[in-house]
């Protein structure tokens, strides 16, 4: 009865609603209905439905006027939505955008030299069945983003370089290495004698012990590899008399120990097929003179004709990229897979030119204008990253005042993204330069290409698919290495691999550039910036060295009550004062030895001691038995 009392307009609306709920897909294909999330359907047909025909002809004119008024109100809303979201295929863009805002998700980034199909779960990983069960039994959460790309090429026996923020994790390479060691058929051409198939070189004995324990845990579920930790001292008889257990397939050692063994027992390594460099950047920085002779020996052994059918693999895993890794790839690897998930390191691999300008906070805008290329020889795309909407407005006005076409984007211009994207995609003639200043508090996919110059806040980086920029200008200082790397990833399409790099003259305008504005507000980051530039092998301004020296001196003054650096006490020098948190100046109030008697402590003589407990290789607890001085015995 109630339905009969409905007026014709209401009946028409109810009919439309039923249709949209009954057959959403059909409605989506028509021009009448646009499906929205949560079952909402927007009426958008310019023709009035036939519901008005139900009315008597005497009432037709008033009803038509009422329906027309109601239609105009609806159609006005629809036109507004069309203006805000001109793409009918993505009419759900508003709710989709809100969902992205709430989730704050970001797609993980990776730079690959050769395409790799990632293994996204432990079930699809290229590992043996027993190893998969062992990992699941230990509640292994992986494979991680990096592991999903590094495991497949390592399991195939390829040369691989992996650079990641978690590059010091042995599980980046151990599971696929153990898997390939189970395939005994590929090692049949090797000489039938005792000797390892794989050698894992670690920067120190502690890391070697950790890897040895992991090998013991995971090799139980597969064919035993009988791993051995090898540490050899300076005495030559120790290396000569070293006996390797029969059946040992894996040696875990340090560069110095391995080189000493190679010097006296090189025949032990005739079967060596896999050389793993753990924390490769540390190995090259602390044991460079030992690593390259080890690589030369490995290269000489695998070039024997009888070993052609056997695998020969080098795997280098680390946290940082440096120029020694480039040499490793060029001279010792054969068409390697390169997996980099730390984007700031990928920029070093891709030969991005790193430039730093020191300036005062009040001089940033003038310094910005000095970095812009107003007469480029080729079409350029320059991203300018700002930290806020207000900062974006300032940068936009400054760029526009220099007669450069400038676009801007921030949270109040959310529905202008399509227009900005179209402007960005337009092909520009040689010498053109466009700037996009963007400060948005949301995340959204945008595939941007061709020749532009945008300024962005870090809020919009995660899902912005800009990958073909030629220059990045950090107007606001990145708050972390990951944010810095995310910005540099915007140039990833132009990263040049080691094989593609030529002389500076050959590269010409292909070079990509990152410009960092360092002010007094970012003094605490000066040391990190300097260390990064040193690894980039770029020209460093002398002002940065002076600025960093002052920062380090100020930090050292604040460490008056901190413990004295253990490396300084053990070896007389610190490995790296710039990152060491301990004190490096002697403080008499703290460092003077305790007075145990009225006698003055001797400064020279002979002491006879008995070791009680070894804490580490260079630190032990001892008992002093007696002391001989020039005047007699105490």
Steps between C-alpha positions, in 0.01 A plus 500: 500500500779740582659445161179608328510827690845585370511795267631434149839661564555286810389188315745584224782540750419169672500319167838646414640395837376144455662474163833622632498248784381211285743533212792726586721373218235575240456847639873562489501435126214741426504878488218519753672369814847543644575240769647642816640315801260375770215448249438869426378573147496846343226583252642682199266453204380824338173329398217479757387137562155392390362525854327828410283309252315348793347837583185632344537742208328772700781487760779437247629858479539565880656160550746555216600833653555335840700217345703746295585698812599182685704386197679833481601470865625145446671581175674794660651269760599257229669773296692608809617143554590476131706814533673370811552158347482522116586131446171297506695177526639612836189656648596337828818707512392698805441201723805327351708804585362509854585133540858570388517787746391277787724208411809709435629209294798519271625259245849369570761618253773303329761573234603202287760467230333185363133421545428258786167334570469530881395212723225647716458213743703222655299245300603650165861562605770308305605300807514131580199347674699421814629857524150642461381284788795611714423867433133453579588306814710796615205733421695677229288804397655541155584516231547872548479744212874470435510123549217454249727648232838364614410135559405400140828603325716367786320164487573485125873542562525850347731780608298734722550834676244586769491842668234552765439672832499147643806397301680362805245218537650162396155366407515716187721228346525196732171319408557505121869417549412192705246404234750509214753304707244215517513451122802273489479440124645839406821429690591168329766657279698626802811313620418226751695632792431665831418869482213748543238576238415834658690759702323774694728796578390710798644828636561353848503183704175584682306515173674179388384324816141620445495366142652170614217458751238576235658246266482243774133575565379486140728234352349241739186487283700426184816327395772587753756753374732464802582873540823614664596835654856578400715748696876485440759708683819658372725202564570325170505152659137550600396537137726216382374252758130581463300187409154533352244238617395254230171589336527871587309688230480846659770711665408814694800723554648851499708661221833479686450136601396397147794674336747335741355159419508571125868587529599161643217265392354633176423147375224479761289737290509322162135398554383846603189608302325758718669804654274701733604848614298587811475874580695568184549874560662429838728240342618745237548786746684300769666216306536632147856364466381149587172484303640564153771227525223262613291598197800458268558150632134406456495636145814304410355172634166522318664565162624139483339313208405199711272721710290642218191298598534583870340816644718799574323763703582817693238645732563840659255618765516829688333816624690765303617536141856615428741523208673172592175316425511649150847352455376167633221495241719601205798275567372192684130450424327360194176683412397538865156560643496824699224540760486833687212577735669796674423783259769739624751226416332436164569864414872438554480189282317706236772769495275781619711812543479618860526875564483676837453873550568647845288806570308677774134420549407850388697457175338177380281659233788689340715186511214309337496741205874451455454125466225518235603474136317780321642418155528120484638344185244219527156466654544447873292377790591644836324404821507753782406350835344731755390438856164675523223670305631845598848406381352377174326833441825686559697278263231526235501881509880509485510269199221686322680829555790355299277456194473122530163333451404365840234257621417442863311239695397476865218362714256773403546418131443129534269467200736681267733203482374380162563836342848523650575146385396584144722807502788288625451237230513745211809471288713811509743633249871502565598766752160508673478511877185460712468509878240324710482614861306244699415487870224245542392325820381192321636209303394424146630324189625735230700378203698806400732521204682726256651837590404677825625647830274419805531592863352237730450425865590157634131424563442451128812294423383149596248449221619759249639300211747764382805313380639701207615828655837644406560703816379501861535809717452449874366841603395341828759273658405128502444380855635147444704298247186316390322826419812620321507176301131528418564840348794373296291210370313756291801486264524120488413473129817693425731304731795376297633156585873440529510344152321799344721766653758668282727796536350830619527632144308199363228529763439867424151616598396148602630568849244525776557736790393531864536842664487521880463833684674470836430778752580567864177326600636170366844515665442166674482329160823648362712196590259261330490718189881508485528121532243453223681741268828318561343176384352683200856583393399857418655840554446609860510872586767598752235690696329169576820354647543808722134495601518128584818545702327759716198273549724207604693716743178619660378139530828391655474771765165354607657157561709602803329240720454233233713182511831504319486340154587127532681501164712790620594306814569175314674623185590864565261631232129500422356339188283804421472790743221656296248230588646364825280597800785474754758751621839537329676748733658391827324645801735487806209509742349186349789312341762514780555145639372430848760525777510164678802572726728780610765390252523687174420293195803419279514631148747242359618147569395138445171350617426128527128423470267201478188528279181410686221567249495607135222748432585564134810436293661825612357525854546261792499490880849434640668441834830687553751261660808718536669811368871557425626854483851630448538542878381156597200278545165605650 
